[in-house]
Amino acid sequence: MSTTARTVRRWDPVELEVSDTAAEVTFTHPERWAVTEPVTVGRRRLVRFAPDHTGPWHYTVSDRDGGELQTGSIECLPPADGDTGPVQVRGTRFVYADGTAHHPIGTTALSWHQQDAQTRAATLATLARSPFSAVRMSVLAPGATQWPAPEELDELESAVLALRDTGFQAELVLFGGQGLLPGRPGW
């Protein structure tokens, strides 16, 4: 069992690498708790968590029998300037986590994250000058017949974070009109 300490800003993801025997990770804060299961990415077993309260978070990695494998802590700092958090529903309205109104005006750029770095940067610059607040993009490449490889998912995740850092919400299309759905081409 080892103990580690990390810092992260509110709503930003933290990634923990856990052992193959890890079954779940419990995150606790004085005001709430959350439980998540690890996923395998390539040859690594990972847990990703985005704390939604500032202050100390403690975590315990447990095996299938509830045995403690690892413990640690995360100090959650206030969000970066201008970071209003993820969008949620309040009554019949969309708001950011900090309560600021969100007026969704979306556009579609399904495969922009699969372009070269210069094209991606140009797309972000154009979006930054636009009236849009959300960008819809596809997890699968056009005509894909398999789920993306871990490296491709890493690129997608980088694109989602770049959108967030530019002030946009990302809307991910998991399956398109063609792809991996039963009875559809490519299944």
N, CA, C and O of each residue as an XYZ file, in Angstrom:
748
protein
N       0.854     -1.173      0.000
C       0.000      0.000      0.000
C       0.901      1.237      0.000
O       1.832      1.341      0.798
N       0.606      2.179     -0.915
C       1.410      3.394     -0.963
C       0.504      4.609     -0.873
O      -0.687      4.534     -1.175
N       1.069      5.708     -0.463
C       0.316      6.938     -0.345
C       0.953      7.974     -1.261
O       2.171      8.154     -1.259
N       0.129      8.642     -2.032
C       0.621      9.696     -2.908
C      -0.264     10.925     -2.734
O      -1.416     10.809     -2.317
N       0.272     12.102     -3.052
C      -0.498     13.338     -2.966
C      -0.387     14.057     -4.298
O       0.677     14.073     -4.917
N      -1.494     14.656     -4.742
C      -1.550     15.387     -6.008
C      -2.370     16.643     -5.810
O      -3.101     16.779     -4.829
N      -2.236     17.565     -6.763
C      -3.114     18.735     -6.782
C      -3.787     18.796     -8.142
O      -3.223     18.371     -9.151
N      -4.991     19.327     -8.155
C      -5.771     19.466     -9.382
C      -6.731     20.630     -9.166
O      -7.120     20.919     -8.034
N      -7.108     21.291    -10.244
C      -8.108     22.355    -10.147
C      -9.503     21.749    -10.208
O      -9.714     20.686    -10.792
N     -10.449     22.450     -9.591
C     -11.837     21.995     -9.593
C     -12.296     21.737    -11.023
O     -12.065     22.555    -11.914
N     -12.947     20.595    -11.237
C     -13.514     20.119    -12.502
C     -12.471     19.614    -13.492
O     -12.840     19.134    -14.563
N     -11.192     19.705    -13.174
C     -10.169     19.163    -14.065
C      -9.955     17.688    -13.733
O     -10.040     17.297    -12.569
N      -9.682     16.870    -14.742
C      -9.501     15.441    -14.463
C      -8.135     15.135    -13.858
O      -7.130     15.761    -14.197
N      -8.126     14.175    -12.971
C      -6.889     13.614    -12.432
C      -6.887     12.145    -12.837
O      -7.929     11.489    -12.814
N      -5.737     11.639    -13.202
C      -5.612     10.257    -13.657
C      -4.737      9.498    -12.674
O      -3.644      9.940    -12.322
N      -5.238      8.342    -12.235
C      -4.483      7.482    -11.342
C      -4.216      6.162    -12.042
O      -5.125      5.566    -12.620
N      -2.986      5.708    -11.992
C      -2.682      4.373    -12.508
C      -2.772      3.410    -11.335
O      -2.169      3.631    -10.285
N      -3.535      2.338    -11.528
C      -3.761      1.370    -10.455
C      -3.318     -0.010    -10.915
O      -3.060     -0.227    -12.099
N      -3.234     -0.935     -9.978
C      -2.784     -2.296    -10.299
C      -3.893     -3.078    -10.999
O      -5.056     -2.677    -11.003
N      -3.499     -4.201    -11.589
C      -4.463     -5.061    -12.285
C      -5.503     -5.643    -11.343
O      -6.582     -6.033    -11.789
N      -5.206     -5.712    -10.048
C      -6.149     -6.280     -9.088
C      -7.147     -5.250     -8.552
O      -8.047     -5.602     -7.789
N      -6.994     -3.984     -8.945
C      -7.899     -2.941     -8.463
C      -9.292     -3.133     -9.061
O      -9.431     -3.345    -10.265
N     -10.322     -3.058     -8.214
C     -11.705     -3.215     -8.659
C     -12.463     -1.896     -8.623
O     -13.344     -1.667     -9.452
N     -12.130     -1.023     -7.668
C     -12.786      0.277     -7.586
C     -11.940      1.241     -6.778
O     -11.064      0.846     -6.009
N     -12.232      2.524     -6.980
C     -11.563      3.566     -6.218
C     -12.652      4.448     -5.621
O     -13.547      4.914     -6.325
N     -12.561      4.668     -4.312
C     -13.522      5.516     -3.610
C     -12.839      6.837     -3.283
O     -11.786      6.864     -2.646
N     -13.449      7.928     -3.727
C     -12.964      9.278     -3.457
C     -13.870      9.899     -2.411
O     -15.091      9.882     -2.564
N     -13.287     10.454     -1.336
C     -14.100     11.060     -0.286
C     -13.656     12.489     -0.032
O     -12.471     12.817     -0.095
N     -14.632     13.323      0.254
C     -14.469     14.739      0.553
C     -15.390     15.013      1.734
O     -16.370     14.290      1.910
N     -15.118     16.022      2.544
C     -16.022     16.280      3.669
C     -17.493     16.488      3.268
O     -18.389     16.282      4.087
N     -17.745     16.892      2.021
C     -19.126     17.154      1.600
C     -19.712     16.095      0.671
O     -20.914     16.124      0.405
N     -18.898     15.154      0.165
C     -19.438     14.133     -0.745
C     -18.432     13.025     -0.977
O     -17.288     13.094     -0.528
N     -18.883     11.994     -1.692
C     -18.011     10.886     -2.054
C     -18.413     10.389     -3.432
O     -19.520     10.652     -3.901
N     -17.500      9.666     -4.079
C     -17.758      9.098     -5.395
C     -16.962      7.813     -5.530
O     -15.879      7.678     -4.961
N     -17.509      6.867     -6.288
C     -16.840      5.591     -6.535
C     -16.711      5.420     -8.041
O     -17.659      5.676     -8.783
N     -15.547      4.991     -8.488
C     -15.338      4.753     -9.911
C     -14.572      3.449    -10.108
O     -13.820      3.010     -9.237
N     -14.780      2.848    -11.265
C     -14.080      1.604    -11.610
C     -12.957      1.908    -12.592
O     -13.091      2.804    -13.425
N     -11.858      1.177    -12.504
C     -10.756      1.374    -13.455
C     -11.119      0.880    -14.855
O     -11.993      0.030    -15.027
N     -10.433      1.429    -15.834
C     -10.530      0.968    -17.218
C      -9.118      0.632    -17.688
O      -8.134      1.167    -17.177
N      -9.037     -0.257    -18.660
C      -7.744     -0.611    -19.222
C      -7.544      0.173    -20.505
O      -8.371      0.118    -21.415
N      -6.440      0.901    -20.570
C      -6.082      1.699    -21.745
C      -4.702      1.218    -22.182
O      -3.697      1.465    -21.515
N      -4.681      0.529    -23.314
C      -3.416     -0.072    -23.736
C      -2.994     -1.115    -22.721
O      -3.710     -2.088    -22.487
N      -1.844     -0.914    -22.124
C      -1.347     -1.839    -21.096
C      -1.484     -1.260    -19.698
O      -0.975     -1.829    -18.733
N      -2.167     -0.133    -19.590
C      -2.295      0.545    -18.292
C      -3.715      0.407    -17.752
O      -4.677      0.380    -18.519
N      -3.842      0.319    -16.437
C      -5.139      0.286    -15.754
C      -5.291      1.648    -15.087
O      -4.485      2.030    -14.238
N      -6.344      2.382    -15.485
C      -6.478      3.774    -15.068
C      -7.825      4.078    -14.436
O      -8.832      3.423    -14.704
N      -7.803      5.096    -13.588
C      -9.017      5.708    -13.063
C      -8.884      7.192    -13.344
O      -7.843      7.797    -13.084
N      -9.947      7.771    -13.878
C      -9.985      9.216    -14.089
C     -11.134      9.784    -13.270
O     -12.233      9.231    -13.238
N     -10.853     10.907    -12.607
C     -11.834     11.514    -11.714
C     -11.669     13.022    -11.781
O     -10.546     13.524    -11.815
N     -12.779     13.747    -11.799
C     -12.756     15.212    -11.815
C     -13.475     15.720    -10.565
O     -14.706     15.712    -10.523
N     -12.741     16.157     -9.557
C     -13.382     16.610     -8.315
C     -14.224     17.868     -8.541
O     -13.834     18.783     -9.266
N     -15.380     17.877     -7.902
C     -16.293     19.000     -8.067
C     -16.400     19.895     -6.831
O     -17.204     20.827     -6.804
N     -15.592     19.610     -5.814
C     -15.520     20.449     -4.617
C     -14.046     20.742     -4.330
O     -13.193     19.870     -4.496
N     -13.751     21.965     -3.902
C     -12.374     22.299     -3.540
C     -12.061     21.730     -2.163
O     -12.955     21.396     -1.385
N     -10.772     21.632     -1.889
C     -10.330     21.111     -0.609
C      -9.757     19.720     -0.747
O      -9.518     19.243     -1.856
N      -9.536     19.065      0.389
C      -8.890     17.751      0.354
C      -9.853     16.629     -0.052
O     -10.985     16.554      0.428
N      -9.383     15.782     -0.928
C     -10.062     14.543     -1.302
C      -9.113     13.410     -0.946
O      -7.910     13.507     -1.187
N      -9.635     12.355     -0.383
C      -8.845     11.160     -0.095
C      -9.399     10.029     -0.949
O     -10.601      9.958     -1.208
N      -8.516      9.158     -1.378
C      -8.991      8.025     -2.162
C      -8.403      6.732     -1.645
O      -7.304      6.690     -1.092
N      -9.180      5.672     -1.846
C      -8.767      4.319     -1.476
C      -9.017      3.414     -2.673
O     -10.132      3.341     -3.191
N      -7.974      2.730     -3.103
C      -8.078      1.746     -4.175
C      -8.321      0.403     -3.500
O      -7.569     -0.003     -2.614
N      -9.387     -0.285     -3.929
C      -9.757     -1.563     -3.304
C      -9.767     -2.681     -4.331
O      -9.995     -2.457     -5.520
N      -9.511     -3.903     -3.840
C      -9.612     -5.076     -4.717
C     -11.048     -5.614     -4.672
O     -11.910     -5.028     -4.018
N     -11.300     -6.718     -5.360
C     -12.656     -7.275     -5.454
C     -13.240     -7.685     -4.099
O     -14.459     -7.699     -3.925
N     -12.384     -8.013     -3.160
C     -12.851     -8.423     -1.837
C     -12.952     -7.254     -0.866
O     -13.254     -7.458      0.310
N     -12.705     -6.030     -1.337
C     -12.766     -4.856     -0.471
C     -11.462     -4.557      0.241
O     -11.395     -3.638      1.056
N     -10.423     -5.327     -0.060
C      -9.123     -5.092      0.562
C      -8.482     -3.823      0.022
O      -8.590     -3.513     -1.165
N      -7.819     -3.103      0.901
C      -7.179     -1.836      0.540
C      -5.851     -2.092     -0.159
O      -4.970     -2.755      0.389
N      -5.712     -1.562     -1.375
C      -4.479     -1.730     -2.146
C      -3.598     -0.482     -2.115
O      -2.370     -0.574     -2.128
N      -4.235      0.672     -2.076
C      -3.482      1.932     -2.171
C      -4.361      3.044     -1.622
O      -5.586      2.999     -1.741
N      -3.724      4.041     -1.020
C      -4.443      5.229     -0.572
C      -3.674      6.453     -1.037
O      -2.492      6.374     -1.371
N      -4.349      7.561     -1.051
C      -3.699      8.797     -1.430
C      -4.623      9.969     -1.216
O      -5.746      9.813     -0.737
N      -4.151     11.132     -1.568
C      -4.972     12.324     -1.413
C      -4.782     13.245     -2.607
O      -3.756     13.222     -3.286
N      -5.792     14.043     -2.834
C      -5.792     15.043     -3.889
C      -6.220     16.344     -3.247
O      -7.237     16.396     -2.556
N      -5.464     17.377     -3.467
C      -5.870     18.705     -3.015
C      -6.513     19.396     -4.209
O      -5.850     19.662     -5.212
N      -7.795     19.683     -4.097
C      -8.522     20.313     -5.187
C      -8.516     21.824     -4.983
O      -9.084     22.345     -4.023
N      -7.861     22.508     -5.909
C      -7.725     23.958     -5.859
C      -8.923     24.622     -6.539
O      -9.642     23.963     -7.290
N      -9.149     25.907     -6.292
C     -10.229     26.601     -7.002
C     -10.014     26.518     -8.513
O      -8.883     26.357     -8.971
N     -11.100     26.626     -9.290
C     -10.962     26.528    -10.741
C     -10.114     27.660    -11.302
O      -9.962     28.712    -10.681
N      -9.568     27.423    -12.482
C      -8.809     28.470    -13.171
C      -9.747     29.634    -13.485
O     -10.956     29.443    -13.619
N      -9.194     30.830    -13.600
C     -10.007     31.996    -13.939
C     -10.805     31.726    -15.208
O     -10.257     31.265    -16.209
N     -12.078     32.012    -15.161
C     -12.932     31.826    -16.324
C     -13.509     30.431    -16.462
O     -14.366     30.217    -17.319
N     -13.073     29.468    -15.650
C     -13.600     28.108    -15.731
C     -14.880     28.049    -14.912
O     -14.849     28.149    -13.685
N     -15.994     27.888    -15.592
C     -17.300     27.872    -14.940
C     -17.812     26.462    -14.689
O     -18.880     26.278    -14.106
N     -17.040     25.458    -15.132
C     -17.403     24.075    -14.870
C     -18.269     23.467    -15.950
O     -18.603     24.121    -16.938
N     -18.630     22.210    -15.756
C     -19.446     21.512    -16.754
C     -20.886     22.035    -16.768
O     -21.364     22.626    -15.800
N     -21.549     21.801    -17.881
C     -22.941     22.215    -18.028
C     -23.855     21.201    -17.354
O     -23.617     19.995    -17.420
N     -24.886     21.695    -16.715
C     -25.890     20.841    -16.086
C     -27.263     21.469    -16.268
O     -27.375     22.611    -16.715
N     -28.286     20.738    -15.928
C     -29.652     21.238    -16.050
C     -30.124     21.708    -14.679
O     -29.959     21.009    -13.679
N     -30.706     22.890    -14.647
C     -31.322     23.414    -13.424
C     -32.728     23.841    -13.801
O     -32.925     24.850    -14.479
N     -33.696     23.066    -13.356
C     -35.078     23.335    -13.754
C     -35.230     23.081    -15.242
O     -35.033     21.960    -15.710
N     -35.578     24.118    -15.984
C     -35.716     24.002    -17.439
C     -34.613     24.754    -18.169
O     -34.733     25.025    -19.364
N     -33.553     25.088    -17.468
C     -32.454     25.863    -18.051
C     -31.136     25.095    -17.970
O     -30.951     24.217    -17.127
N     -30.222     25.460    -18.881
C     -28.861     24.959    -18.808
C     -28.022     25.983    -18.050
O     -28.119     27.184    -18.301
N     -27.202     25.499    -17.125
C     -26.281     26.363    -16.390
C     -24.945     25.648    -16.253
O     -24.865     24.420    -16.293
N     -23.899     26.450    -16.092
C     -22.604     25.880    -15.757
C     -22.619     25.519    -14.275
O     -23.499     25.970    -13.541
N     -21.682     24.731    -13.835
C     -21.637     24.272    -12.444
C     -21.587     25.426    -11.451
O     -22.061     25.287    -10.323
N     -21.023     26.562    -11.850
C     -20.965     27.698    -10.929
C     -22.255     28.524    -10.939
O     -22.338     29.535    -10.242
N     -23.270     28.107    -11.723
C     -24.553     28.806    -11.773
C     -24.697     29.775    -12.928
O     -25.797     30.270    -13.172
N     -23.617     30.063    -13.651
C     -23.681     30.954    -14.808
C     -24.556     30.326    -15.888
O     -24.445     29.132    -16.165
N     -25.422     31.127    -16.493
C     -26.307     30.616    -17.549
C     -25.493     30.111    -18.740
O     -24.474     30.695    -19.106
N     -25.959     29.027    -19.327
C     -25.349     28.474    -20.542
C     -26.402     28.510    -21.632
O     -27.491     27.959    -21.475
N     -26.077     29.152    -22.720
C     -26.983     29.250    -23.858
C     -26.363     28.435    -24.987
O     -25.501     28.931    -25.712
N     -26.800     27.182    -25.140
C     -26.152     26.310    -26.123
C     -26.443     26.727    -27.558
O     -27.587     26.733    -28.013
N     -25.383     27.068    -28.238
C     -25.429     27.330    -29.675
C     -24.308     26.477    -30.248
O     -23.129     26.811    -30.130
N     -24.693     25.381    -30.865
C     -23.686     24.410    -31.275
C     -23.391     24.414    -32.759
O     -24.161     24.905    -33.584
N     -22.248     23.847    -33.052
C     -21.843     23.598    -34.428
C     -21.285     22.182    -34.500
O     -21.056     21.541    -33.475
N     -21.076     21.716    -35.689
C     -20.569     20.361    -35.880
C     -19.213     20.404    -36.577
O     -19.048     21.051    -37.611
N     -18.265     19.715    -35.999
C     -16.936     19.537    -36.590
C     -16.540     18.096    -36.295
O     -15.635     17.829    -35.504
N     -17.240     17.172    -36.952
C     -17.188     15.760    -36.570
C     -15.789     15.177    -36.464
O     -15.501     14.462    -35.504
N     -14.919     15.456    -37.410
C     -13.611     14.796    -37.424
C     -12.445     15.757    -37.309
O     -11.326     15.397    -37.675
N     -12.661     16.950    -36.822
C     -11.570     17.936    -36.801
C     -10.411     17.475    -35.931
O      -9.264     17.834    -36.199
N     -10.680     16.693    -34.903
C      -9.608     16.227    -34.010
C      -8.698     15.211    -34.695
O      -7.636     14.886    -34.164
N      -9.092     14.705    -35.863
C      -8.272     13.744    -36.597
C      -7.404     14.427    -37.652
O      -6.690     13.758    -38.399
N      -7.466     15.753    -37.715
C      -6.674     16.514    -38.681
C      -5.268     16.755    -38.124
O      -4.988     16.439    -36.968
N      -4.397     17.312    -38.947
C      -3.039     17.640    -38.501
C      -3.094     18.797    -37.489
O      -4.102     19.497    -37.390
N      -2.016     18.981    -36.756
C      -1.965     19.966    -35.673
C      -2.271     21.382    -36.154
O      -2.959     22.129    -35.457
N      -1.781     21.762    -37.317
C      -2.015     23.106    -37.843
C      -3.504     23.332    -38.132
O      -4.042     24.395    -37.823
N      -4.161     22.346    -38.715
C      -5.596     22.458    -39.009
C      -6.407     22.505    -37.724
O      -7.361     23.275    -37.622
N      -6.037     21.687    -36.740
C      -6.749     21.715    -35.444
C      -6.609     23.078    -34.791
O      -7.586     23.618    -34.274
N      -5.406     23.642    -34.808
C      -5.194     24.964    -34.205
C      -5.999     26.029    -34.938
O      -6.578     26.913    -34.307
N      -6.039     25.952    -36.263
C      -6.819     26.916    -37.040
C      -8.306     26.778    -36.736
O      -9.015     27.780    -36.651
N      -8.780     25.555    -36.573
C     -10.191     25.335    -36.234
C     -10.512     25.948    -34.876
O     -11.535     26.616    -34.729
N      -9.657     25.733    -33.887
C      -9.882     26.322    -32.565
C      -9.885     27.849    -32.627
O     -10.706     28.493    -31.975
N      -8.980     28.425    -33.401
C      -8.921     29.884    -33.532
C     -10.203     30.415    -34.175
O     -10.734     31.439    -33.745
N     -10.698     29.728    -35.195
C     -11.941     30.141    -35.849
C     -13.110     30.016    -34.879
O     -13.947     30.915    -34.798
N     -13.173     28.918    -34.148
C     -14.249     28.737    -33.171
C     -14.222     29.810    -32.100
O     -15.273     30.280    -31.664
N     -13.023     30.203    -31.669
C     -12.895     31.221    -30.624
C     -13.500     32.556    -31.047
O     -13.911     33.343    -30.194
N     -13.559     32.823    -32.352
C     -14.136     34.072    -32.863
C     -15.613     33.922    -33.226
O     -16.236     34.875    -33.693
N     -16.166     32.750    -33.018
C     -17.536     32.467    -33.441
C     -18.531     32.682    -32.294
O     -18.125     32.843    -31.144
N     -19.825     32.684    -32.606
C     -20.834     32.810    -31.548
C     -21.167     31.479    -30.873
O     -22.001     31.439    -29.969
N     -20.528     30.398    -31.299
C     -20.881     29.078    -30.797
C     -20.377     28.851    -29.380
O     -19.405     29.464    -28.938
N     -21.066     27.952    -28.677
C     -20.656     27.594    -27.317
C     -20.432     26.094    -27.157
O     -19.949     25.645    -26.117
N     -20.781     25.319    -28.181
C     -20.617     23.865    -28.121
C     -20.197     23.343    -29.493
O     -20.564     23.905    -30.525
N     -19.426     22.266    -29.485
C     -18.962     21.643    -30.717
C     -19.273     20.155    -30.650
O     -18.869     19.465    -29.714
N     -19.994     19.670    -31.652
C     -20.314     18.245    -31.753
C     -19.239     17.582    -32.600
O     -18.919     18.054    -33.691
N     -18.685     16.488    -32.093
C     -17.647     15.766    -32.818
C     -17.860     14.271    -32.649
O     -18.473     13.823    -31.679
N     -17.352     13.513    -33.595
C     -17.577     12.070    -33.630
C     -16.395     11.311    -33.047
O     -15.237     11.632    -33.316
N     -16.705     10.303    -32.249
C     -15.661      9.425    -31.732
C     -15.102      8.571    -32.868
O     -13.897      8.330    -32.942
N     -15.988      8.119    -33.748
C     -15.584      7.243    -34.851
C     -15.264      8.047    -36.099
O     -15.941      9.029    -36.402
N     -14.244      7.635    -36.815
C     -13.917      8.242    -38.103
C     -14.995      7.837    -39.112
O     -15.637      6.800    -38.944
N     -15.196      8.637    -40.151
C     -16.188      8.258    -41.178
C     -15.889      6.868    -41.740
O     -14.758      6.578    -42.129
N     -16.903      6.020    -41.778
C     -16.741      4.668    -42.313
C     -16.051      3.688    -41.380
O     -15.750      2.568    -41.791
N     -15.791      4.070    -40.146
C     -15.078      3.189    -39.213
C     -15.885      1.926    -38.934
O     -17.112      1.966    -38.839
N     -15.189      0.820    -38.806
C     -15.831     -0.453    -38.483
C     -15.331     -1.012    -37.159
O     -15.767     -2.082    -36.734
N     -14.423     -0.300    -36.505
C     -13.900     -0.732    -35.209
C     -13.834      0.471    -34.278
O     -13.724      1.618    -34.712
N     -13.905      0.172    -32.986
C     -13.736      1.216    -31.982
C     -12.301      1.736    -32.076
O     -11.394      0.954    -32.361
N     -12.065      3.032    -31.846
C     -10.715      3.589    -31.986
C      -9.699      2.939    -31.047
O     -10.038      2.480    -29.956
N      -8.462      2.912    -31.495
C      -7.349      2.424    -30.681
C      -7.101      3.404    -29.534
O      -7.513      4.561    -29.613
N      -6.432      2.952    -28.468
C      -6.171      3.840    -27.330
C      -5.500      5.157    -27.723
O      -5.822      6.204    -27.160
N      -4.575      5.118    -28.679
C      -3.892      6.351    -29.093
C      -4.882      7.330    -29.732
O      -4.782      8.542    -29.536
N      -5.834      6.795    -30.496
C      -6.844      7.645    -31.121
C      -7.773      8.245    -30.070
O      -8.194      9.395    -30.193
N      -8.093      7.465    -29.038
C      -8.920      7.992    -27.957
C      -8.170      9.061    -27.174
O      -8.778     10.012    -26.682
N      -6.840      8.911    -27.053
C      -6.038      9.956    -26.410
C      -6.118     11.255    -27.206
O      -6.216     12.334    -26.621
N      -6.076     11.160    -28.540
C      -6.217     12.347    -29.398
C      -7.584     12.994    -29.204
O      -7.698     14.217    -29.131
N      -8.611     12.166    -29.124
C      -9.964     12.675    -28.898
C     -10.043     13.400    -27.565
O     -10.619     14.484    -27.468
N      -9.461     12.794    -26.540
C      -9.477     13.422    -25.221
C      -8.729     14.755    -25.242
O      -9.178     15.726    -24.632
N      -7.604     14.808    -25.931
C      -6.861     16.071    -26.052
C      -7.713     17.130    -26.738
O      -7.676     18.301    -26.361
N      -8.480     16.719    -27.745
C      -9.352     17.663    -28.451
C     -10.453     18.182    -27.536
O     -10.771     19.370    -27.560
N     -11.035     17.299    -26.729
C     -12.080     17.718    -25.785
C     -11.514     18.723    -24.789
O     -12.160     19.725    -24.483
N     -10.308     18.460    -24.280
C      -9.679     19.390    -23.335
C      -9.326     20.714    -24.009
O      -9.447     21.770    -23.389
N      -8.889     20.672    -25.279
C      -8.595     21.911    -26.009
C      -9.858     22.734    -26.195
O      -9.822     23.959    -26.085
N     -10.968     22.078    -26.475
C     -12.248     22.799    -26.583
C     -12.593     23.441    -25.239
O     -12.964     24.614    -25.180
N     -12.468     22.670    -24.169
C     -12.755     23.216    -22.836
C     -11.883     24.435    -22.550
O     -12.370     25.453    -22.058
N     -10.604     24.328    -22.858
C      -9.682     25.424    -22.581
C      -9.980     26.657    -23.431
O      -9.558     27.763    -23.090
N     -10.709     26.471    -24.544
C     -11.085     27.578    -25.417
C     -12.485     28.088    -25.069
O     -12.966     29.048    -25.671
N     -13.143     27.440    -24.090
C     -14.440     27.905    -23.623
C     -15.636     27.197    -24.235
O     -16.743     27.734    -24.213
N     -15.439     26.002    -24.783
C     -16.514     25.269    -25.445
C     -16.872     23.993    -24.695
O     -16.037     23.385    -24.025
N     -18.125     23.611    -24.827
C     -18.581     22.305    -24.384
C     -18.412     21.345    -25.555
O     -18.698     21.711    -26.695
N     -17.961     20.145    -25.297
C     -17.840     19.131    -26.338
C     -19.045     18.207    -26.255
O     -19.426     17.753    -25.177
N     -19.635     17.938    -27.410
C     -20.716     16.958    -27.510
C     -20.176     15.819    -28.359
O     -19.855     16.016    -29.531
N     -20.072     14.627    -27.778
C     -19.490     13.497    -28.487
C     -20.573     12.601    -29.076
O     -21.478     12.151    -28.374
N     -20.464     12.352    -30.369
C     -21.323     11.396    -31.048
C     -20.605     10.055    -30.971
O     -19.540      9.882    -31.564
N     -21.187      9.108    -30.242
C     -20.524      7.825    -30.056
C     -20.666      6.928    -31.278
O     -19.706      6.273    -31.685
N     -21.852      6.895    -31.862
C     -22.106      6.074    -33.048
C     -22.841      6.939    -34.046
O     -23.767      7.663    -33.682
N     -22.438      6.870    -35.299
C     -23.090      7.660    -36.329
C     -24.081      6.831    -37.118
O     -24.420      5.716    -36.720
N     -24.548      7.369    -38.234
C     -25.480      6.682    -39.103
C     -24.883      5.408    -39.676
O     -25.609      4.471    -40.006
N     -23.571      5.371    -39.792
C     -22.877      4.152    -40.179
C     -21.966      3.808    -39.020
O     -21.571      4.684    -38.251
N     -21.641      2.570    -38.896
C     -20.690      2.250    -37.844
C     -21.011      0.966    -37.139
O     -21.389     -0.025    -37.765
N     -20.861      0.984    -35.833
C     -20.872     -0.235    -35.054
C     -22.226     -0.567    -34.438
O     -22.275     -1.190    -33.377
N     -23.307     -0.173    -35.064
C     -24.618     -0.510    -34.516
C     -25.135     -1.785    -35.170
O     -24.934     -1.987    -36.368
N     -25.804     -2.654    -34.397
C     -26.335     -3.877    -34.989
C     -27.258     -3.546    -36.166
O     -28.049     -2.605    -36.112
N     -27.135     -4.342    -37.223
C     -27.986     -4.135    -38.383
C     -27.540     -3.004    -39.278
O     -28.203     -2.708    -40.272
N     -26.435     -2.366    -38.949
C     -25.934     -1.261    -39.749
C     -24.665     -1.694    -40.457
O     -23.981     -2.609    -39.998
N     -24.339     -1.047    -41.575
C     -23.087     -1.376    -42.247
C     -21.901     -1.247    -41.286
O     -21.844     -0.309    -40.491
N     -20.986     -2.162    -41.356
C     -19.785     -2.088    -40.528
C     -19.854     -2.911    -39.265
O     -18.852     -3.031    -38.560
N     -21.025     -3.492    -38.950
C     -21.130     -4.272    -37.713
C     -20.547     -5.637    -37.900
O     -20.544     -6.441    -36.968
